[in-house]
């Protein structure tokens, strides 16, 4: 969504069809997803996708034993899963972004139906035996093909195909139930709303840029804050000088989806434990993490707890610094920090001690120049070209579409939708949603990937453009890293695409790019005062930003660790104890021990969306951050710094392009020329080794 002033001055957009023709000329296919616009369309597309998958599956199962080879068995099943996965990805996106509630509901129902079909496919014994016979014959295969065979047979083992038929049927039924409950948990979060109205006095300290934002000002001199909208919560939580205002907002946000999702999470944890037990795993965490870099729940917990201990001194010192700010503010020597104080006094610390005013920095990050600059950075280091085109279809006004090319060859790489501002009924957070994963078509052409970047940045107002916070820019760089991972990956098989990498590596391609936002030469390429483009962010301000970040990095990291350990506390519990877990008591105890106790009477876990689909995986954010900072540190010593083109190409080729065609550890070592170490992470946190 371009600001109106920018859009009116812009040249006519390029035609999408031109790039389709170019792709076809180069032997690839650039085909946008065909989005359903009505409930009937959703249902028809879902039925057609399942019908086509059933027909393709029947063709495989009709093969005589002597006809079975890799191409018409393993590769063919992978293609079925890939095509159905793309339909599911498209519909799950619509469930989060469609402006029509009935379409969102239908898309959620369709997603559950497709997931159930996928679970059923896993439990087709006739298909399993056919594939097993091919694998047991040990045909001569290349590395990628053998990798697909090995991972497929491993997944069958993990699904319980080696169990007796009755036990296998029980696991299948529970997996289907789990898929439905997981979707329900996510839907409840997306639908959760909490509107709080405040007077101007109650919002003292909150910047005018927020008060003048669309939908905030209400009749009678009151202002509406939506606790479920992240940037609303941040603007008030960081700036409101009235502690009770922050308290009310914190209570509302931490109780979103409570009534529905606390009992639902209890069911999810119990069901996951039951499935793990039936499959022979000690815990759901062991089951989930087996295929990841950490390998076991014990290893994941050990990784997190060692960081908790290593950060204790810095964490305690940082909290005391913030407490002293509250003491000075309230003139109460024994003042204790409340959960709603942390963001506020962190912001005060930045202003007072480091002369960093996040609100004042917004003027350097108007949305469109910041987006253009972000793309420009990626064009330079990765050798790409982004062109905005007329989208053949958009699900809401203002959605943009970009086609991405290789700058040197002109080859079309893929396309990306941008849906970056909040609206009613839309996904509340920030994420990259794959629309098409990319893969080889039956005629040998490569079907190019398509992504959708869905965010909730502050919308433009009547008299000025959308202005982003510096943290928003970090988020933009991060989420676009997921987009690039999807677009640059060139795996032959769907099961080896970029989003199939282990969950404790999947954040590396996004986290690594966060480092670019702290570099002045990078920022100077696009960050400028929207009122006077000649004014850049001063070097001393960037240095102060870095110092301020590091001054609170102990708490920020411990906060992330608390989330990861909440996740593991729910899922690393012995499988036979999962059914009796008090999810609120367990999560509150972890939050209090590792970070800070949540507000009394709240339910953080009810709105912790990562527990739906990322369960037993949140530790991966820090696991991957250690790796990402090691990769980013290589640019610090490169001739061109963070804009070094040869090193950027190596990052593209060794990390992004390979997808899951090899193990992540190998990719990291190929880029670095050595095994990874935590030195860069410790330096980032402010702990000198």
C-alpha positions as CSV (number, residue, x, y, z in Angstrom):
1,X,0.0,0.0,0.0
2,X,1.8,3.1,-1.2
3,X,1.1,6.4,0.4
4,X,-1.4,8.4,-1.7
5,X,1.0,11.1,-2.6
6,X,3.6,8.6,-3.7
7,X,1.2,6.6,-5.7
8,X,-0.3,9.6,-7.6
9,X,3.2,10.6,-8.7
10,X,4.2,7.1,-9.7
11,X,4.6,5.9,-13.3
12,X,2.1,3.3,-14.6
13,X,3.0,-0.1,-13.2
14,X,4.6,-2.8,-15.4
15,X,2.4,-5.5,-16.8
16,X,2.5,-8.9,-15.0
17,X,1.9,-10.6,-18.3
18,X,5.1,-9.2,-19.7
19,X,7.1,-11.1,-17.0
20,X,5.0,-14.2,-17.6
21,X,6.1,-14.2,-21.2
22,X,9.7,-13.6,-20.3
23,X,9.6,-16.5,-17.8
24,X,8.1,-18.7,-20.5
25,X,10.8,-17.7,-22.9
26,X,13.4,-18.8,-20.4
27,X,11.7,-22.1,-19.8
28,X,10.0,-21.4,-16.5
29,X,6.4,-20.7,-15.5
30,X,5.3,-17.6,-13.5
31,X,1.7,-18.4,-12.6
32,X,0.0,-16.4,-9.8
33,X,-2.2,-18.3,-7.4
34,X,-5.9,-18.3,-8.4
35,X,-7.6,-16.9,-5.3
36,X,-11.2,-17.8,-4.6
37,X,-13.4,-14.8,-4.0
38,X,-16.5,-16.4,-2.6
39,X,-17.3,-19.2,-0.2
40,X,-18.4,-21.3,-3.1
41,X,-15.1,-20.7,-4.8
42,X,-13.2,-21.8,-1.7
43,X,-15.2,-25.0,-1.5
44,X,-14.9,-25.7,-5.3
45,X,-11.1,-25.2,-5.3
46,X,-10.7,-27.4,-2.3
47,X,-12.8,-30.2,-3.8
48,X,-11.0,-29.9,-7.1
49,X,-7.6,-30.0,-5.4
50,X,-8.5,-33.2,-3.5
51,X,-10.1,-34.8,-6.6
52,X,-6.9,-34.1,-8.6
53,X,-4.7,-35.5,-5.8
54,X,-6.9,-38.6,-5.5
55,X,-6.6,-39.2,-9.3
56,X,-2.8,-38.8,-9.2
57,X,-2.6,-41.1,-6.3
58,X,-4.7,-43.7,-8.0
59,X,-2.3,-43.6,-11.0
60,X,0.6,-44.4,-8.7
61,X,-1.1,-47.2,-6.9
62,X,-2.2,-48.8,-10.2
63,X,1.5,-49.4,-11.2
64,X,2.7,-52.9,-11.5
65,X,5.7,-53.7,-9.3
66,X,8.0,-53.9,-12.3
67,X,6.9,-50.4,-13.4
68,X,7.8,-48.7,-10.2
69,X,10.8,-46.4,-10.3
70,X,11.8,-43.3,-8.4
71,X,10.2,-40.9,-10.8
72,X,6.7,-42.4,-10.8
73,X,6.6,-43.2,-7.1
74,X,8.6,-41.0,-4.7
75,X,8.9,-38.0,-7.0
76,X,5.2,-38.4,-8.0
77,X,4.0,-38.5,-4.4
78,X,6.2,-35.4,-3.6
79,X,4.5,-33.6,-6.5
80,X,1.1,-34.4,-5.2
81,X,2.0,-33.1,-1.7
82,X,3.6,-30.0,-3.3
83,X,0.5,-29.1,-5.3
84,X,-1.9,-29.7,-2.5
85,X,0.4,-27.8,-0.2
86,X,0.3,-24.8,-2.4
87,X,-3.5,-24.9,-2.4
88,X,-3.4,-25.1,1.4
89,X,-0.9,-22.2,1.6
90,X,-3.1,-20.0,-0.5
91,X,-6.3,-20.8,1.4
92,X,-4.6,-20.4,4.8
93,X,-3.4,-17.0,3.6
94,X,-6.9,-16.0,2.7
95,X,-8.1,-17.2,6.1
96,X,-5.8,-14.5,7.5
97,X,-6.2,-11.6,5.1
98,X,-9.6,-11.8,3.3
99,X,-11.9,-8.8,3.9
100,X,-14.9,-11.1,3.9
101,X,-15.5,-12.9,7.1
102,X,-17.4,-15.8,5.5
103,X,-14.5,-16.4,3.1
104,X,-12.1,-16.4,6.0
105,X,-14.2,-18.9,7.8
106,X,-14.6,-21.1,4.7
107,X,-10.8,-20.9,4.1
108,X,-10.1,-22.1,7.6
109,X,-12.5,-25.0,7.2
110,X,-10.9,-25.8,3.9
111,X,-7.4,-25.7,5.4
112,X,-8.5,-28.3,8.0
113,X,-10.0,-30.5,5.3
114,X,-6.7,-30.4,3.3
115,X,-4.7,-31.1,6.4
116,X,-6.8,-34.1,7.1
117,X,-6.3,-35.3,3.6
118,X,-2.6,-34.9,4.0
119,X,-2.7,-37.0,7.3
120,X,-4.7,-39.6,5.5
121,X,-2.1,-39.8,2.7
122,X,0.6,-40.5,5.3
123,X,-1.4,-43.4,6.6
124,X,-2.2,-45.1,3.3
125,X,-0.7,-48.5,3.9
126,X,-0.9,-49.5,0.2
127,X,1.2,-46.4,-0.7
128,X,3.6,-47.0,2.1
129,X,4.3,-50.6,1.0
130,X,4.7,-49.6,-2.6
131,X,7.3,-46.9,-1.7
132,X,9.0,-49.2,0.7
133,X,9.4,-51.8,-2.0
134,X,11.1,-49.2,-4.2
135,X,13.4,-48.1,-1.3
136,X,14.3,-51.6,-0.4
137,X,15.4,-52.3,-4.0
138,X,18.1,-49.6,-3.5
139,X,18.0,-48.1,-7.0
140,X,20.9,-46.0,-8.2
141,X,19.9,-42.4,-7.3
142,X,21.6,-39.1,-7.1
143,X,22.1,-37.3,-3.8
144,X,18.9,-35.3,-4.0
145,X,16.8,-38.3,-4.9
146,X,18.3,-40.5,-2.2
147,X,17.7,-37.7,0.3
148,X,14.0,-37.7,-0.7
149,X,13.7,-41.5,-0.3
150,X,15.4,-41.4,3.1
151,X,13.4,-38.5,4.5
152,X,10.1,-40.1,3.2
153,X,10.8,-43.4,4.8
154,X,11.9,-41.7,8.0
155,X,8.6,-39.8,8.1
156,X,6.6,-43.0,7.6
157,X,8.4,-44.4,10.6
158,X,7.6,-41.3,12.6
159,X,4.0,-41.5,11.6
160,X,3.7,-45.0,13.0
161,X,3.4,-47.1,9.9
162,X,5.4,-49.8,11.5
163,X,2.8,-50.1,14.3
164,X,0.0,-52.7,14.2
165,X,-3.0,-51.6,12.1
166,X,-5.3,-50.8,15.0
167,X,-2.6,-48.7,16.8
168,X,-1.7,-47.0,13.6
169,X,-5.4,-46.1,13.0
170,X,-5.5,-44.5,16.5
171,X,-2.5,-42.4,15.8
172,X,-4.0,-41.3,12.4
173,X,-7.2,-40.2,14.1
174,X,-5.4,-38.3,16.7
175,X,-3.2,-36.5,14.1
176,X,-6.3,-35.4,12.3
177,X,-7.8,-34.1,15.5
178,X,-4.6,-32.3,16.3
179,X,-4.5,-30.6,12.9
180,X,-8.1,-29.3,13.5
181,X,-7.4,-28.1,17.0
182,X,-4.2,-26.4,16.0
183,X,-6.1,-24.5,13.3
184,X,-8.8,-23.6,15.8
185,X,-6.2,-22.2,18.2
186,X,-4.7,-20.0,15.5
187,X,-8.2,-18.8,14.4
188,X,-9.1,-17.8,17.9
189,X,-6.0,-15.6,18.1
190,X,-6.8,-14.0,14.8
191,X,-10.4,-13.3,15.9
192,X,-9.5,-12.0,19.4
193,X,-10.3,-8.3,19.9
194,X,-10.0,-5.9,22.8
195,X,-10.8,-2.2,22.4
196,X,-10.0,0.1,25.3
197,X,-11.1,3.8,25.3
198,X,-9.0,6.4,27.1
199,X,-9.1,10.1,27.7
200,X,-6.4,12.4,26.4
201,X,-5.1,12.7,30.0
202,X,-4.9,8.9,30.4
203,X,-2.8,8.8,27.2
204,X,-0.4,11.5,28.4
205,X,3.0,10.9,26.8
206,X,1.6,9.0,23.8
207,X,2.8,10.7,20.6
208,X,0.4,12.6,18.4
209,X,1.3,10.3,15.5
210,X,-0.6,7.6,17.3
211,X,-3.5,9.8,18.5
212,X,-4.1,11.0,15.0
213,X,-3.9,7.6,13.4
214,X,-7.0,6.3,11.6
215,X,-9.6,4.8,13.9
216,X,-8.0,6.0,17.1
217,X,-9.8,9.3,17.8
218,X,-13.4,8.7,19.0
219,X,-16.4,11.0,19.6
220,X,-16.4,12.8,22.9
221,X,-12.7,13.4,23.1
222,X,-11.7,9.8,23.7
223,X,-9.2,7.6,22.0
224,X,-9.5,3.9,21.1
225,X,-6.6,1.5,21.6
226,X,-6.8,-2.0,20.2
227,X,-5.0,-4.3,22.5
228,X,-4.8,-6.9,19.7
229,X,-3.0,-4.6,17.3
230,X,0.7,-4.8,18.0
231,X,1.8,-1.3,17.1
232,X,-1.1,0.1,19.2
233,X,0.1,-1.9,22.2
234,X,3.7,-0.8,21.6
235,X,2.9,2.9,21.1
236,X,1.0,3.1,24.4
237,X,3.1,0.7,26.4
238,X,6.3,2.5,25.5
239,X,5.1,6.0,25.9
240,X,2.1,6.4,28.3
241,X,3.2,8.1,31.4
242,X,0.1,7.1,33.3
243,X,1.0,3.7,34.8
244,X,-2.7,2.6,35.1
245,X,-3.2,3.1,31.4
246,X,-0.3,0.8,30.7
247,X,-1.6,-1.7,33.3
248,X,-5.1,-1.8,31.7
249,X,-3.7,-2.3,28.3
250,X,-1.3,-5.1,29.5
251,X,-4.1,-6.9,31.2
252,X,-6.3,-6.7,28.1
253,X,-3.5,-7.9,25.7
254,X,-2.5,-10.7,28.0
255,X,-6.0,-12.0,28.2
256,X,-6.8,-12.1,24.5
257,X,-8.4,-15.4,23.5
258,X,-8.2,-16.6,27.1
259,X,-11.7,-18.1,27.4
260,X,-11.3,-20.2,24.2
261,X,-7.6,-21.0,24.0
262,X,-6.7,-22.0,27.6
263,X,-9.0,-25.1,27.5
264,X,-8.0,-25.7,23.9
265,X,-4.3,-25.5,24.7
266,X,-4.9,-28.0,27.5
267,X,-6.4,-30.4,25.0
268,X,-3.5,-29.8,22.5
269,X,-0.8,-30.5,25.1
270,X,-2.5,-33.7,26.2
271,X,-3.2,-34.8,22.6
272,X,0.4,-34.2,21.6
273,X,1.7,-36.1,24.5
274,X,-0.6,-39.0,23.7
275,X,0.6,-39.1,20.1
276,X,4.2,-39.1,21.2
277,X,3.7,-41.9,23.7
278,X,1.9,-44.0,21.0
279,X,4.8,-43.5,18.6
280,X,7.4,-44.5,21.2
281,X,8.8,-41.1,22.1
282,X,9.5,-39.9,25.7
283,X,7.8,-36.5,25.0
284,X,6.3,-34.4,22.2
285,X,9.4,-32.3,22.2
286,X,11.5,-35.4,21.5
287,X,9.2,-36.3,18.6
288,X,9.2,-32.8,17.1
289,X,12.9,-32.1,17.6
290,X,14.2,-35.4,16.2
291,X,14.4,-34.0,12.7
292,X,15.9,-30.7,13.7
293,X,19.5,-29.6,14.5
294,X,19.0,-30.0,18.3
295,X,17.8,-33.6,17.8
296,X,16.2,-34.0,21.3
297,X,14.1,-32.1,23.8
298,X,16.8,-32.5,26.4
299,X,19.3,-30.8,24.1
300,X,16.9,-27.9,23.4
301,X,16.3,-27.3,27.1
302,X,20.0,-27.5,27.9
303,X,20.7,-24.9,25.2
304,X,18.1,-22.5,26.6
305,X,19.0,-23.0,30.3
306,X,22.7,-22.5,29.7
307,X,21.9,-19.1,28.1
308,X,19.6,-18.3,31.0
309,X,22.4,-18.9,33.4
310,X,25.0,-17.1,31.3
311,X,22.8,-14.0,31.1
312,X,21.9,-13.8,34.7
313,X,24.3,-11.1,35.8
314,X,23.6,-8.9,32.9
315,X,19.9,-9.5,33.1
316,X,19.8,-8.6,36.8
317,X,21.8,-5.5,36.3
318,X,19.6,-4.3,33.5
319,X,16.4,-4.8,35.5
320,X,17.9,-2.9,38.4
321,X,18.7,0.0,36.0
322,X,15.1,0.1,34.9
323,X,13.9,-0.1,38.5
324,X,16.0,2.8,39.5
325,X,14.4,4.8,36.7
326,X,11.0,4.0,38.2
327,X,12.3,4.9,41.7
328,X,13.3,8.3,40.3
329,X,10.1,8.7,38.4
330,X,7.8,7.7,41.3
331,X,10.0,8.9,44.1
332,X,9.5,5.5,45.8
333,X,12.8,3.9,46.9
334,X,11.2,0.5,47.2
335,X,9.4,0.6,43.8
336,X,9.2,-2.7,42.1
337,X,9.0,-3.2,38.3
338,X,5.6,-4.4,37.1
339,X,5.2,-6.2,33.7
340,X,3.7,-3.0,32.1
341,X,6.7,-1.0,33.2
342,X,9.4,-2.7,31.2
343,X,8.7,-1.3,27.7
344,X,8.0,2.2,29.2
345,X,11.2,2.5,31.2
346,X,13.3,0.8,28.5
347,X,12.1,3.7,26.2
348,X,12.9,6.2,29.0
349,X,16.4,4.7,29.3
350,X,17.0,5.1,25.6
351,X,15.9,8.7,25.7
352,X,17.7,9.7,29.0
353,X,20.9,7.8,28.9
354,X,21.5,7.2,25.2
355,X,19.6,10.2,23.7
356,X,17.6,7.9,21.5
357,X,14.0,8.8,20.9
358,X,12.4,6.1,18.9
359,X,9.4,8.3,18.1
360,X,11.7,11.1,16.8
361,X,13.5,8.5,14.6
362,X,10.3,7.8,12.7
363,X,10.8,10.8,10.5
364,X,13.8,8.9,8.9
365,X,11.7,5.9,7.9
366,X,8.7,6.9,5.8
367,X,7.1,3.7,4.5
368,X,7.6,3.8,0.8
369,X,11.2,5.1,0.7
370,X,12.0,2.6,3.4
371,X,10.5,-0.3,1.4
372,X,12.2,0.9,-1.7
373,X,15.5,1.1,0.2
374,X,15.1,-2.3,1.7
375,X,14.6,-3.8,-1.8
376,X,17.5,-1.7,-3.0
377,X,19.8,-3.3,-0.4
378,X,18.7,-6.8,-1.4
379,X,19.1,-5.9,-5.1
380,X,22.7,-5.0,-4.4
381,X,23.9,-7.7,-2.2
382,X,22.0,-10.6,-3.7
383,X,22.1,-9.4,-7.4
384,X,18.4,-9.0,-7.8
385,X,15.9,-6.6,-9.4
386,X,12.4,-5.9,-8.0
387,X,9.7,-4.5,-10.2
388,X,6.2,-3.5,-9.0
389,X,3.6,-4.8,-11.4
390,X,-0.2,-4.6,-11.8
391,X,-1.4,-7.6,-9.7
392,X,-3.9,-9.8,-11.5
393,X,-5.9,-10.1,-8.3
394,X,-5.7,-8.6,-4.8
395,X,-7.6,-9.7,-1.7
396,X,-7.8,-6.1,-0.4
397,X,-7.2,-2.6,-1.7
398,X,-3.6,-1.4,-1.5
399,X,-2.0,-4.9,-1.8
400,X,1.1,-4.6,-4.0
401,X,2.8,-7.2,-6.2
402,X,6.5,-7.3,-7.1
403,X,8.3,-9.5,-9.7
404,X,11.8,-10.5,-8.8
405,X,14.6,-11.1,-11.4
406,X,18.2,-12.0,-11.3
407,X,19.9,-8.7,-12.1
408,X,22.7,-10.1,-14.3
409,X,20.7,-12.5,-16.5
410,X,17.2,-11.0,-16.3
411,X,15.9,-14.4,-15.4
412,X,12.6,-14.2,-13.5
413,X,12.9,-15.7,-10.0
414,X,9.5,-15.3,-8.6
415,X,6.9,-12.9,-7.2
416,X,5.9,-11.4,-3.9
417,X,2.7,-9.8,-2.7
418,X,2.9,-7.1,0.0
419,X,0.0,-6.5,2.4
420,X,1.6,-4.3,5.0
421,X,-1.1,-2.2,6.9
422,X,-3.7,-3.3,9.4
423,X,-7.4,-3.6,8.8
424,X,-10.4,-5.3,10.4
425,X,-10.3,-9.1,10.3
426,X,-6.7,-9.3,9.1
427,X,-3.8,-11.3,10.6
428,X,-2.5,-9.2,13.6
429,X,1.2,-9.8,13.4
430,X,4.0,-10.0,10.8
431,X,4.8,-13.0,8.6
432,X,5.8,-14.4,5.2
433,X,3.1,-16.6,3.8
434,X,4.1,-18.9,1.0
435,X,1.7,-18.9,-1.9
436,X,3.5,-21.3,-4.2
437,X,6.6,-23.1,-3.1
438,X,8.1,-23.6,-6.6
439,X,9.1,-26.9,-8.2
440,X,9.5,-28.8,-11.4
441,X,6.3,-29.2,-13.5
442,X,5.5,-32.5,-15.4
443,X,6.8,-30.9,-18.6
444,X,10.2,-30.1,-17.0
445,X,9.7,-26.4,-16.6
446,X,10.3,-24.8,-13.2
447,X,7.2,-23.4,-11.6
448,X,8.4,-20.2,-9.9
449,X,7.7,-19.5,-6.3
450,X,5.3,-16.8,-5.0
451,X,5.3,-15.3,-1.5
452,X,3.0,-12.9,0.4
453,X,4.5,-10.6,3.1
454,X,1.7,-9.7,5.6
455,X,2.5,-7.1,8.2
456,X,0.8,-4.4,10.3
457,X,2.8,-1.2,10.1
458,X,1.3,2.1,11.1
459,X,-1.0,3.4,8.3
460,X,-0.6,6.8,6.7
461,X,-2.7,9.7,8.1
462,X,-4.3,12.5,6.2
463,X,-1.3,14.9,6.5
464,X,1.7,12.6,6.5
465,X,3.0,9.3,5.3
466,X,3.2,6.1,7.3
467,X,6.3,6.5,9.5
468,X,8.0,3.4,10.8
469,X,9.9,2.9,14.0
470,X,13.4,1.6,13.8
471,X,12.2,-1.7,15.2
472,X,9.6,-1.8,12.4
473,X,12.5,-1.6,9.9
474,X,14.2,-4.5,11.7
475,X,11.0,-6.4,11.3
476,X,10.7,-5.5,7.6
477,X,14.3,-6.7,6.9
478,X,13.6,-9.9,9.0
479,X,10.4,-10.9,7.3
480,X,11.7,-10.1,3.9
481,X,14.5,-12.6,4.6
482,X,11.8,-15.3,4.7
483,X,10.5,-14.0,1.3
484,X,14.0,-14.2,-0.2
485,X,14.5,-17.7,1.2
486,X,11.4,-18.8,-0.6
487,X,12.1,-17.0,-3.8
488,X,15.8,-17.9,-4.1
489,X,15.4,-21.6,-3.3
490,X,15.6,-23.9,-6.3
491,X,14.9,-27.3,-4.9
492,X,13.6,-30.0,-7.3
493,X,11.3,-31.6,-4.7
494,X,8.7,-30.0,-2.6
495,X,10.0,-31.8,0.5
496,X,13.3,-30.1,0.0
497,X,12.1,-26.5,-0.3
498,X,13.2,-23.7,1.9
499,X,10.4,-23.9,4.4
500,X,11.2,-27.6,4.9
501,X,14.5,-26.9,6.6
502,X,14.6,-27.8,10.3
503,X,12.6,-25.3,12.5
504,X,15.7,-24.4,14.5
505,X,17.3,-23.2,11.2
506,X,14.3,-21.7,9.4
507,X,14.8,-18.3,11.1
508,X,18.5,-18.0,10.0
509,X,17.9,-16.5,6.6
510,X,15.6,-13.8,8.2
511,X,17.5,-13.1,11.4
512,X,20.8,-12.7,9.6
513,X,19.4,-9.7,7.7
514,X,18.4,-7.8,10.9
515,X,22.1,-6.8,11.3
516,X,21.9,-4.7,8.2
517,X,19.6,-2.2,9.9
518,X,22.2,-1.3,12.4
519,X,24.8,-0.3,9.8
520,X,25.2,3.4,8.8
521,X,26.3,2.8,5.2
522,X,23.2,0.6,4.7
523,X,20.9,3.1,6.4
524,X,22.3,6.0,4.4
525,X,21.1,4.3,1.2
526,X,17.5,5.0,2.1
527,X,16.9,6.4,5.6
528,X,16.3,10.2,5.4
529,X,14.0,12.8,7.0
530,X,10.8,12.7,4.9
531,X,10.6,16.5,5.3
532,X,14.2,17.1,4.1
533,X,15.8,14.1,2.2
534,X,19.3,15.6,2.7
535,X,19.1,14.8,6.4
536,X,20.5,11.4,7.2
537,X,20.6,9.6,10.6
538,X,23.7,10.9,12.4
539,X,26.5,8.4,13.1
540,X,26.3,9.2,16.8
541,X,22.6,8.4,16.8
542,X,23.2,5.0,15.3
543,X,26.0,4.4,17.8
544,X,23.6,5.4,20.6
545,X,21.0,3.0,19.2
546,X,23.4,0.2,19.2
547,X,24.6,1.0,22.8
548,X,20.9,1.3,23.9
549,X,20.1,-2.1,22.3
550,X,23.0,-3.8,24.0
551,X,22.1,-2.1,27.3
552,X,18.8,-4.1,27.3
553,X,19.8,-7.1,25.3
554,X,20.1,-9.2,28.5
555,X,16.4,-8.7,29.3
556,X,15.4,-9.0,25.6
557,X,17.2,-12.3,25.3
558,X,15.9,-13.6,28.6
559,X,12.4,-12.7,27.5
560,X,12.9,-14.8,24.3
561,X,14.3,-17.6,26.5
562,X,11.2,-17.5,28.7
563,X,9.0,-18.0,25.6
564,X,11.1,-20.9,24.5
565,X,11.1,-22.5,27.9
566,X,7.4,-22.1,28.3
567,X,7.0,-24.0,25.0
568,X,9.4,-26.7,26.1
569,X,7.8,-26.9,29.6
570,X,4.5,-27.7,28.0
571,X,6.0,-30.2,25.5
572,X,9.2,-31.7,27.0
573,X,7.1,-33.1,29.9
574,X,7.0,-36.9,29.9
575,X,4.3,-37.9,27.5
576,X,2.2,-39.8,30.1
577,X,2.1,-36.6,32.2
578,X,1.0,-34.2,29.5
579,X,-2.7,-34.9,30.1
580,X,-2.5,-33.6,33.7
581,X,-0.6,-30.4,33.0
582,X,-1.9,-27.0,34.3
583,X,-0.9,-25.0,31.3
584,X,-1.4,-21.6,33.0
585,X,0.5,-22.6,36.2
586,X,3.4,-24.1,34.2
587,X,3.8,-21.2,31.8
588,X,3.4,-18.5,34.6
589,X,6.1,-20.2,36.6
590,X,8.6,-20.2,33.7
591,X,7.9,-16.6,32.8
592,X,8.5,-15.5,36.4
593,X,11.7,-17.5,36.8
594,X,13.3,-16.6,33.5
595,X,12.0,-13.1,32.7
596,X,9.3,-11.4,34.8
597,X,6.1,-12.6,36.3
598,X,3.1,-12.0,34.1
599,X,0.2,-9.8,35.3
600,X,-1.8,-11.7,37.9
601,X,-5.0,-13.2,36.4
602,X,-3.8,-13.2,32.8
603,X,-3.1,-16.0,30.3
604,X,-0.1,-15.2,28.1
605,X,-0.2,-18.6,26.5
606,X,-3.7,-18.2,25.1
607,X,-2.3,-15.6,22.7
608,X,1.0,-17.2,22.1
609,X,0.4,-18.1,18.5
610,X,3.6,-20.1,18.1
611,X,2.1,-22.9,20.2
612,X,0.0,-23.6,17.1
613,X,2.3,-25.1,14.5
614,X,5.6,-24.1,16.1
615,X,5.1,-26.2,19.2
616,X,8.4,-27.4,20.8
617,X,10.1,-25.2,18.3
618,X,10.3,-21.7,19.8
619,X,13.8,-22.4,21.2
620,X,14.8,-22.3,17.5
621,X,14.7,-18.5,17.4
622,X,17.7,-18.2,19.6
623,X,19.3,-21.4,18.3
624,X,19.2,-19.9,14.8
625,X,20.1,-16.4,16.1
626,X,23.5,-17.7,17.2
627,X,24.0,-19.0,13.7
628,X,22.6,-15.9,12.0
629,X,24.9,-13.5,13.9
630,X,27.9,-15.7,13.0
631,X,27.0,-15.4,9.3
632,X,26.4,-11.6,9.6
633,X,29.7,-11.1,11.3
634,X,31.5,-12.2,8.2
635,X,30.3,-8.9,6.5
636,X,32.0,-6.8,9.1
637,X,35.4,-7.7,7.8
638,X,34.4,-7.8,4.1
639,X,35.8,-5.1,1.8
640,X,32.3,-3.7,1.1
641,X,31.0,-4.3,4.6
642,X,27.3,-5.1,4.8
643,X,27.0,-4.1,1.1
644,X,29.7,-6.4,-0.1
645,X,28.5,-8.0,-3.3
646,X,30.7,-11.1,-3.6
647,X,29.9,-12.1,0.0
648,X,26.3,-11.3,-0.6
649,X,26.3,-13.7,-3.6
650,X,27.9,-16.4,-1.5
651,X,25.2,-15.9,1.2
652,X,22.6,-16.2,-1.6
653,X,24.1,-19.4,-3.0
654,X,25.1,-21.2,0.1
655,X,22.3,-20.4,2.5
656,X,19.2,-19.2,0.5
657,X,19.3,-21.1,-2.8
658,X,19.9,-24.6,-1.4
659,X,16.7,-24.9,0.5
660,X,16.7,-28.2,2.3
661,X,18.7,-30.0,-0.3
662,X,21.4,-30.5,2.3
663,X,21.8,-30.3,6.1
664,X,21.9,-26.7,7.4
665,X,25.2,-27.3,9.3
666,X,26.8,-28.1,5.9
667,X,25.4,-24.9,4.4
668,X,26.7,-22.8,7.3
669,X,30.1,-24.2,7.2
670,X,30.3,-23.8,3.4
671,X,29.5,-20.1,3.8
672,X,31.8,-19.5,6.8
673,X,34.6,-21.8,5.7
674,X,34.5,-23.1,9.3
675,X,32.2,-24.5,12.0
676,X,29.9,-21.9,13.6
677,X,30.8,-20.5,17.0
678,X,28.8,-18.4,19.5
679,X,31.4,-15.6,19.7
680,X,29.4,-13.1,17.5
681,X,26.2,-13.8,19.6
682,X,28.0,-13.2,22.9
683,X,29.4,-9.9,21.5
684,X,25.9,-8.9,20.3
685,X,24.5,-9.4,23.8
686,X,27.4,-7.5,25.3
687,X,29.2,-10.4,27.0
688,X,32.9,-10.5,26.0
689,X,34.3,-14.0,25.7
